[in-house]
Structures are given as C-alpha cells and as structure tokens.
Amino acid sequence: MSRRCVIEGGRIRALADVYAALAGPLGFPVHFGNNLDALYDVLATDVAGPVEIVWRDHRLSRAALGADYERVLAVLRDAAGARDDMTLVLA
C-alpha cells in the first residue's frame, strides 16, 4: 500500500506546519523529535513505503519559511535519495 502526503504550501507558515503536514498522513512515530535531523531519520527509516510526498504551491512555503524552506527541502530530497520507494513532487 502506497502512502501519499500532500503538503499545501499556502498553509505552511513555520517548520512546525511542515512537520504536522507530514506526520499524520505518513504515520510518524510518537518519538518524532520535530527537528530536521529527526525528520530525515523518520523518513529514511521509520515510514513504510512506497511513499509519495507532493508539495503543492511550494513557492508560497518558500516565501513563508525563508531559509528554513531550503533546509527542509534538502532533507526531503536527501531522504528520497536514500530510498528507492520514495518520491518528492514539487507542484
């Protein structure tokens, strides 16, 4: 069974919003630490695949998050690169 998560860029105002948008649909464990290192760890090892993350209106998130946007995007790309069954779509 594939897991699909859609991040609505217009709803993202802080990193906590990104974590919340991912945690529910992807079934993050209770011990998720709400930081970028923990995000990589959980995406790379704890979430059963296949996984598709679609970030709609990601440019709106870029404006809201500033430098944190590049950091979280790098983590998502790194996690997708570490797995054969994870895709990231920027829409």
Sequence and secondary structure as in RCSB ss.txt:
>XXXX:A:sequence
MSRRCVIEGGRIRALADVYAALAGPLGFPVHFGNNLDALYDVLATDVAGPVEIVWRDHRLSRAALGADYERVLAV
LRDAAGARDDMTLVLA
>XXXX:A:secstr
  EEEEEEGGG  SHHHHHHHHHHHHT  TT  SSHHHHHHIIIIIS S EEEEEETHHHHHHHHTHHHHHHHHH
HHHHHHH SSEEEEE 
